[in-house]
Every structure is written in C-alpha cells, then in structure tokens.
Amino acid sequence: MRICAFPKLKMAFLASVIVGSASAPAAANGRYPAAGLIVLDPSDPKHIVVRATYGLITTADGGDTWKWVCEQSVGFSDNEDPMVAITQNGTLLAGVFNGLSVSTDRGCNWSFVGGDLTDRFVVDLSTEKQAPQNAVAIASNGIGGGKFLTQVFESKDNGVNWSQLGADLSEDVLGLSIDVAPSNDQVVYITGRAAAPTYTGVLLRSKDRGASWETFEIPGANDTHPPYLSAIDPTNPEVVYVRLDAGEADQLVVSTDGGQNWTNVFEKTGGLLGFALSPDGKKVAIGGDKDGLWTAPTDTFAFTKVADLRVKCLLWTDQVMYACADEFKDGFHIGVSENEGKTFIPFEHLNEICELECPQGTTTRLECPKQWGAVALTIDAKSCGAGASGGAGGTGGTGGSGATGGGGGCSCELSSEVAGGGAAWLGALALLGLLRRKKNARR
C-alpha cells in the first residue's frame, strides 16, 4: 500500500526547479526541502517512512522522533524520487533508477535485488493491501526506436525473492505505474504510454494476474498528459482513479468499468500533488500547492474546498488523514487531521529530524555522515549528539531527539553523475521529461 508520490528519475544533468519563498532554504542537492510520499508499516503503526527531496525520514515511535537516511545509502540521488513501500515484516522497498533497493533493518543496510532486476529502472512498485507480504514491481528499459522492454515482477515473501509475472508487455508500451486491486489479487492495473510517435495514454488490465492483458485508451492522456494510477476502489476492482499529469491543470479521471469508459471528475489550475481515497472508498481527497485541499463523496464527486493547505502528498487511514505540506508556508512538514482535512496539527517539523543511528559497517553509517552537515543546515536540524555517524545505535532508529542547537558538521559532496550505467537506456530525450513528472498523486 502507498499513498502519493512525486516524480522519479535520476536526471542530475538537468537543472532543478526550485519552488517556494525566497526566504526558505534550498536543499543540499539544489532542491526545495519537501516531502512527497508517506508510507505506513502494515504491522507496526508507529513505524512510518516519508520520502523527501533530501532522502528518507523515518519514525519508529509514532512521530515522537524522526530520523534521516541519505539518498546514497538507499541507492538514489539528486532529482530521483523513488517509490517506497513497506512489506508485512517491515522490509523497506525502493524502486530506483539502478534497480530495486531493499532494507530489512529499517533503513541501516540497503542492497539491490539481483537476477532479472539487476541494473533495471524500477519505475514503480506496490504492496498488496490485503496481503502486504506480496509486492509487485514494474521495470522498463529502452531498447531503441521508441521501443521498450517492460516487465512485471512479483514477490510473495516480503521482497526476498522476485520472479517475472506473466510475459513481457508490448514493446510499444512504457509502463508508468502499477497496482493490484485490494479486493481481488488477480486484477492488476498498469498505466503507461504506447505507440510512438503519438504516445497515446493507456490503461492495461489483467484479470488473471498478468497471464493476459487488455489495453484501453484513456481520453486526454498522451505524452504531454501521461496517466498515473491514483487508487483502485477497496471493494470494487472495476473502479479505478487515474491522474493525468499536465504539469499544471492536472486532471483526475475515473473509470467504473475497469478502464473501458472514463469521466473527468476534477480539474484545477495547478498540479495535483496529493490524492487519497478513504479506507471505505466512499470519499476522496485531492489537492496541490496552488489549489488547496478538496474532498468529495465518490457517489457524486461534488468537491468542496476544505483547506488552503499547500498539499504535496496525502494519506487517509481509518483514524486520520496525513498531509505533506510546505514547512515555510503552512507551518509544518507533515500534518495530521482528525476531521477529514478541515484542520491539521503538526506531526513533524523539518528541524526535528536527526540522523538514523546505525551500527558500524552498515550502508547508512558509511554513506550518510558526509552528507549530514549540509542537510542539517538546510532543514535547521537539531544537534543530536553523536548521531548515526558517531554513535553505536541500534538498527531500529529509536534514539532520543537530542538537545536543540545547530546542525551537524560534515561537508556534503553530492555526485551529479548518473551512476551505475543507468543512462544507457535514455535514448529518447522526450522520455526524460515524461518520467521526471512521475506520479505526483498516489493513494
């Protein structure tokens, strides 16, 4: 299960776009410090992971303390925003440009899955809501001439082993997002673009868990308005929510018959950076940093604006709604609402983040200390004592919040190279912009 997400593609050679007030700091890698995805541990409600523009942050105590994991430890950097998921046993999965990165100790050690996923761009991944030990991932590589090798993989053991699910997709199809229907694990949906050079936006549906696929065009979806899955109804596998990403004036479209017909239910002036479906599927929330937060019943889609929040991601649980916001404009980085988004209280502030304490020899202990100084200054972080780089904390990252004060002291040297040979498949420059605008609004 995942909630919402920003674009993901490593394009360190492209200029970053900095959004925000002139008084707000820019991140160490040239990006505005913002969160774009909230993921809950299906077995431990106190374990929450947030993907941000400066790495991952995680809490093991329900938000009392927040710990940071650098991009380099996970295996991504710069402008890449990976999809992240948590499986049934707490394993962290991150789909990145160079493969599928996995951590079994809550973020201290990360390693790449081998086999057919070696050096593959894992465009998207998802865990199954009813059986979160199961996960699916989609990988795409360009093979020239506007063609792609796009394959679906699955794991049924918390990300330990992966095998291909069904046959390769058509070489005309570049997959963009994937999800399994919560009420029927045989129903799998993929959105993507197809048929160069016009690049029609499509929805692929399988009713037999990848053995065969049906393809439906999505009206209005194309190369400049690529489609991304936002949600599948929790009780009806035929009801699918898709966002058409226009950069500005995004649209939310809905199909009630598995992709055969579509209705545009929401369109505003800005990008729709957050989407959440209520756990019972009866209400929807959507919003962005220009249009605020809107909600509606799913039987009418009569939307009402409920808050002026600069929404960057949303998550709706049985108890509360979480939102990523603009710390410098909204007053918090992550907020929580008990009244369906009408009001929020701060759940996490940027300056509350400290390093994740990890043992000697772990990837986070090896990679993150040299990045922390610049990140700490960027977010005005507290001084957390020895922190991950100097302490011998455990793998769970449950250390204390530490005393207040200035940020850490290490210099930051962020690579701007595309690592690991991943650039080889970027033959078509048009693909770069498409994937950089990746699924901003997911459930």
Phi, psi and omega in degrees: 000134172217170196244302180202157185206156175267179179301160173215113169193133178283109178224062184295343181274358175262152179289139176280147175258119181263122182247136174139182183286153183295335182277346182280147182286154172265146182291164183299330179265017176088007182248147178295132183290111184210151175264149182224359183200133174240130181231132178257142174289124183293343182250346183222098184296343178276349181263112183230139178238136178238128173269132183229177181285356181236018179128208176248146168236148187216147172235138177251001185230033175070024176102000178293321176228149181233134185237149187250138173238128185286158179301320185295329178292319180289322180118022176224171180198170173056239189272007183277132179238091187285153168286136181235143177218159176237128181272181186304321184265015177090002177295136177264134177240138177223121177272114186236177186297330184257011176142203180248114183263138187228138172231128180256003182234033175064032167111000179278314178247134177233141175213155181271140173293139180266210179066220184289350178265003179296127177055034176255144173282106178276098188291323183202159175207163182200146170261155180279133185297317183276342181216074189290000169286345178264139180219152174235152179216150177238131181239139180226136173228134174289139180238015176094154177065028182073016181252157185221145166265105182242123184226150177253138179234155177223152172231138178244013183223048176061036173084008180286311182239143182229141176221157181290137179258106181075189181274169174302146174286167178306142179294348176281347189258126167257112180287141181242326180206156185215146175201156177252137180297129182299329185265356181202103186286358174277342182265119181234137178242144173227136168254154180187191175237152185215160169066076172298149003266000183280332175054070175289141175280134186226157168243128175256133180234132173242132176258003181229039177051050171092355179293326177213157184226141169254146182240130179233134174286146177252112182305133179087349179269132179200199185291333178265350175228065184293147183265139177226133177300133173254321179190160169238135182305139184292340182241341182236106184291353179274347182264116187232135177251130182226137175259134173262117186271110177253004187081307170231157180054048174298160179234148169251120179243152185227139172241136178252006180228038174071021175107358182284326180225151187225148176230131175279116186250346181204133177205128179228195188277335186248186176284142179266093188272348181224141177215139174210136174258135179299154183303331178268358178078007185268349179221155180228145175235141182208152180180176180206185184276359174249325190259354182078194184254130181234146175227159180201151168291144182279354175272346179233333187053037174271096189280142175233134176284126184247344181201153177268019182301142174274083191290131175238345170191161180220151174212127182244118179249182179296332185257318190217172170245131174258150176218138166275137184221187180261108182309320189274350179241324182262345177092003175201158178272312173234132178237163180228139181235136176256004181231044173059037171094000182290321175221150179232147169246149182298134175252331179204137175248151179304318186283003176268357186277135174234173178289150173284126178284125183221153179291163175303142175088349178283158184296323179293321178293327182280322190264329194274332183304320182288347177264338191296323183304310181291321179295316180300319177294321181299315185262005181056047186289156175290158169279124188248037181068221182291329178066195184293326187282335185244338184269170179248043184296168183279178183281348183276345178067045183249023182294166183290169184282340177080177180276159177284158179155195182284173181283177182291182192241006183275149177282162183242127176233092182270128178288140176250020178264152172276111192273165167069018179074011184292342184286351188299328185267005182273051183294323184262115183295332179298333180294330184299310180296323181298310184282337177292334180272021191315168189318088180292330185237109176230160182281000000 
